[in-house]
Amino acid sequence: MSCCGNKRNTFRGVFTQETTNTQSVQAEPYPPAVDIFFEYRGEKRLTVLGASTGRRYSFDGQGVRLAVAAGDVAGMMGVPGLYRVRKT
């Protein structure tokens, strides 16, 4: 086998790694799902923080209906006084 004649050491440092500027992209919040609504049937105001989106849902009183993002539906199902309803 022949020797590389120190060529390997010569090539070290010839190759450089280029770095590119990358921008961090923030995910868009879940859009409200048009067909998923909740109605509040309690007597006082209620504010619920969406577990998935972090969105604040403010029900100002009894009978208020709001569209809820798809990612927040499961969490809203367990809130007393909130009921999933159809948009009418």
Backbone torsions as a table, in degrees:
resi	resn	phi	psi	omega
1	MET	NA	139.4	-178.0
2	SER	-94.2	159.5	179.7
3	CYS	-84.4	150.3	-179.2
4	CYS	-80.2	-2.6	177.3
5	GLY	67.0	34.2	178.1
6	ASN	67.9	14.2	-179.4
7	LYS	-65.6	-33.5	-179.2
8	ARG	-59.5	-44.5	179.3
9	ASN	-66.9	-31.1	178.4
10	THR	-66.8	-37.2	-177.3
11	PHE	-78.1	-18.1	177.3
12	ARG	-62.2	133.6	179.0
13	GLY	90.9	-14.4	175.3
14	VAL	-71.7	-38.1	-179.2
15	PHE	-88.5	124.3	177.1
16	THR	-120.1	151.6	179.8
17	GLN	-96.7	124.9	178.7
18	GLU	-86.9	138.6	175.1
19	THR	-111.6	143.8	178.5
20	THR	-113.6	150.8	175.8
21	ASN	-76.3	123.2	177.4
22	THR	-114.8	140.7	178.0
23	GLN	-98.9	138.5	176.9
24	SER	-79.3	137.0	-178.4
25	VAL	-110.1	127.0	177.7
26	GLN	-89.3	139.0	178.7
27	ALA	-69.2	141.9	176.8
28	GLU	-71.2	145.3	176.2
29	PRO	-66.5	155.3	178.1
30	TYR	-58.9	133.5	174.8
31	PRO	-75.0	150.2	177.6
32	PRO	-64.1	137.0	177.6
33	ALA	-81.9	125.8	-172.8
34	VAL	-65.7	-26.4	-176.0
35	ASP	-100.5	6.5	179.3
36	ILE	-114.8	105.6	-178.1
37	PHE	-122.9	149.8	174.5
38	PHE	-125.1	142.3	177.7
39	GLU	-116.0	136.9	178.3
40	TYR	-94.6	129.1	-179.0
41	ARG	-117.9	15.8	176.9
42	GLY	-83.8	179.2	-175.2
43	GLU	-98.9	-22.1	-178.3
44	LYS	-112.3	179.3	175.8
45	ARG	-67.4	151.4	177.8
46	LEU	-141.3	130.5	174.6
47	THR	-121.3	127.9	-178.3
48	VAL	-121.9	134.1	177.0
49	LEU	-95.0	121.5	-179.7
50	GLY	-61.7	126.0	-176.0
51	ALA	-65.6	-34.1	-176.8
52	SER	-91.4	-43.1	-174.5
53	THR	-96.3	-21.6	-175.6
54	GLY	79.2	5.0	-179.8
55	ARG	-71.6	143.8	-179.9
56	ARG	-96.9	123.0	177.8
57	TYR	-107.4	117.6	-178.2
58	SER	-109.8	114.7	175.7
59	PHE	-100.4	110.7	-173.4
60	ASP	-79.0	-10.4	178.9
61	GLY	173.8	-177.1	-177.5
62	GLN	-62.0	136.2	176.7
63	GLY	89.6	-5.1	179.8
64	VAL	-71.4	132.0	177.6
65	ARG	-115.5	135.6	178.6
66	LEU	-133.2	145.4	172.2
67	ALA	-75.2	139.1	-176.6
68	VAL	-121.2	136.7	177.7
69	ALA	-62.0	144.7	-176.6
70	ALA	-55.1	-37.4	-179.1
71	GLY	-70.1	-17.4	-177.9
72	ASP	-98.6	-6.4	-174.0
73	VAL	-59.9	-47.4	-176.7
74	ALA	-58.4	-41.4	179.3
75	GLY	-68.5	-34.4	-179.1
76	MET	-70.1	-26.0	-178.3
77	MET	-63.5	-25.4	-177.7
78	GLY	-94.6	3.4	-178.4
79	VAL	-86.8	122.5	179.0
80	PRO	-60.6	135.5	178.4
81	GLY	91.1	-9.0	177.0
82	LEU	-103.1	134.8	-178.7
83	TYR	-133.0	135.1	177.0
84	ARG	-73.8	129.9	-177.4
85	VAL	-134.2	167.1	174.2
86	ARG	-88.9	149.4	177.1
87	LYS	-73.7	129.6	179.4
88	THR	-122.7	NA	NA
